[in-house]
Amino acid sequence: MNKRFLAVAAAAFILLPWSSHAADPARQAEVAGRGADVMPFNLKATTHVFTKTTHGGVQRVVAKGAAEKQQVELVRAHLHEIQDQFINGDFSGPSHVHGAQMPGLAQLQAAKPGQISIDYREVDGGAELTYRASDPKLVSSLHAWFDAQLSDHGADAMPGQHHTHDSVSPR
């Protein structure tokens, strides 16, 4: 049998329970409840945008209302804090919110210091983190991690436009 077919079939078999489970509204409610333990801002008052890039991706969180200055400050403080945590290999926040079996998470946790760069930047209405890795397996893990967050956050998240390079949109 074709090795490529077997690899695709194995990946589908492994990820199928996650994808069908993640789309469940009950799961999204559980994740939102646990998210309040980690995210200081109101999930319903913000939008998470996950944009995949060739070398990783951009996670942007912005307040839905332009007048939500408190939410903007909370988003910025949180993303700055998780940048520090992730650079030090601490992915306990996503593990608590999404579960230890979240796609891509184990590989991100196992990355050696410096294998993933994470840059913080303020944007209108919030902030963003840009993740970069040169190892294709880590890039794939970042993409799987983004996909899982999109499913788990439901209406409070959206995919960005896939970029073939790592530049981010202007402020």
C-alpha positions in Angstrom: 0.0 0.0 0.0 1.2 3.5 -0.7 3.1 5.0 2.3 1.6 8.5 1.7 -1.9 7.1 1.8 -1.2 5.3 5.0 0.3 8.5 6.6 -2.8 10.5 5.6 -5.2 7.8 6.8 -3.3 7.6 10.1 -3.4 11.3 10.6 -7.1 11.5 9.8 -7.8 8.6 12.3 -5.8 10.4 15.0 -7.2 13.9 14.4 -10.8 12.9 13.6 -11.9 12.5 17.3 -10.3 15.9 18.1 -11.9 17.7 15.1 -15.4 16.4 15.7 -15.0 16.9 19.5 -13.7 20.4 19.1 -16.6 21.5 16.9 -19.1 20.5 19.7 -20.8 23.5 21.3 -20.5 21.9 24.7 -16.8 21.7 24.2 -16.6 25.3 23.2 -18.6 26.2 26.4 -16.1 24.2 28.5 -13.2 25.9 26.9 -14.7 29.3 27.4 -15.3 28.5 31.1 -11.7 27.4 31.6 -10.5 30.3 29.5 -11.6 32.7 32.2 -9.1 31.1 34.5 -6.2 32.1 32.2 -7.4 35.0 30.1 -8.1 38.2 32.1 -10.2 39.7 29.3 -13.8 38.9 28.3 -13.6 36.3 25.6 -17.0 37.4 24.2 -15.8 41.0 24.0 -12.8 40.0 21.9 -11.9 38.2 18.7 -8.9 35.9 18.2 -7.5 35.9 14.7 -5.1 33.1 13.8 -3.1 33.6 10.6 -0.8 30.8 9.4 2.5 31.8 7.8 5.2 29.8 6.0 7.4 29.9 9.2 4.6 29.8 11.9 1.8 32.2 12.4 0.3 35.3 13.9 -2.1 35.2 16.8 -4.0 38.5 17.1 -6.5 39.4 19.8 -8.6 42.5 19.5 -11.5 44.0 21.3 -14.8 43.9 19.4 -15.8 47.4 20.5 -13.6 50.4 19.7 -14.5 51.9 23.1 -13.4 48.8 25.1 -10.2 50.4 26.5 -10.1 48.1 29.5 -10.4 45.0 27.3 -7.6 46.3 25.1 -5.3 46.8 28.1 -6.2 43.3 29.4 -5.5 41.7 26.0 -2.1 43.5 25.7 -1.1 42.5 29.3 -2.1 38.9 28.7 -0.4 38.5 25.3 2.8 40.1 26.7 2.7 37.7 29.6 2.1 34.6 27.5 5.0 35.7 25.2 7.3 35.4 28.3 5.8 32.1 29.4 6.0 30.5 25.9 9.5 31.6 25.3 10.4 29.8 28.6 8.6 26.7 27.5 5.6 27.2 29.8 2.4 26.3 27.8 0.4 25.6 31.0 -2.2 28.2 30.0 -3.3 26.5 26.7 -3.0 23.1 28.3 -5.4 24.2 31.1 -7.8 25.8 28.7 -7.8 23.3 25.8 -6.4 20.2 27.4 -3.1 18.4 27.4 -4.0 16.5 24.2 -4.5 19.7 22.1 -3.0 19.1 18.7 0.5 20.6 18.3 0.8 21.4 22.0 3.2 18.5 23.0 5.6 19.4 20.2 5.6 23.1 21.2 6.2 22.2 24.8 9.1 19.9 23.8 10.8 22.6 21.6 14.2 23.7 22.9 14.8 27.3 23.9 15.3 29.4 20.8 13.6 27.0 18.3 10.5 29.1 18.3 10.7 32.9 18.3 7.7 34.8 19.6 7.4 38.6 19.0 4.9 40.8 20.7 3.3 43.9 19.0 0.5 46.2 19.9 -2.2 46.7 17.2 -5.3 48.9 17.1 -7.7 47.4 19.6 -5.3 44.8 21.0 -2.1 43.0 20.4 -0.6 40.1 18.5 2.1 37.5 18.8 4.1 36.3 15.8 5.5 32.8 16.1 8.4 31.7 13.9 10.3 28.4 13.6 12.7 27.1 11.1 11.9 23.4 11.8 9.0 22.3 9.5 7.7 20.0 12.2 7.4 22.9 14.6 5.7 25.0 11.9 3.2 22.2 11.4 2.7 22.0 15.2 2.0 25.7 15.3 -0.5 25.3 12.5 -2.3 22.4 14.2 -2.3 24.4 17.4 -3.9 27.4 15.6 -6.5 25.1 14.0 -7.4 23.6 17.4 -7.9 27.1 18.9 -10.1 28.2 16.0 -12.3 25.2 16.7 -12.4 25.6 20.4 -13.0 29.3 20.5 -15.9 29.1 17.9 -17.6 32.4 17.1 -14.9 34.3 19.2 -12.2 33.3 16.7 -11.5 33.5 13.0 -8.8 32.5 10.6 -6.7 35.2 9.0 -5.5 35.2 5.5 -2.6 32.6 5.0 0.6 34.4 4.3 3.5 32.9 2.2 5.9 35.1 4.2 6.1 36.3 7.8 5.3 39.9 7.4 2.4 41.2 9.4 -0.2 43.8 8.4 0.5 47.4 9.2 -1.1 49.0 12.3 
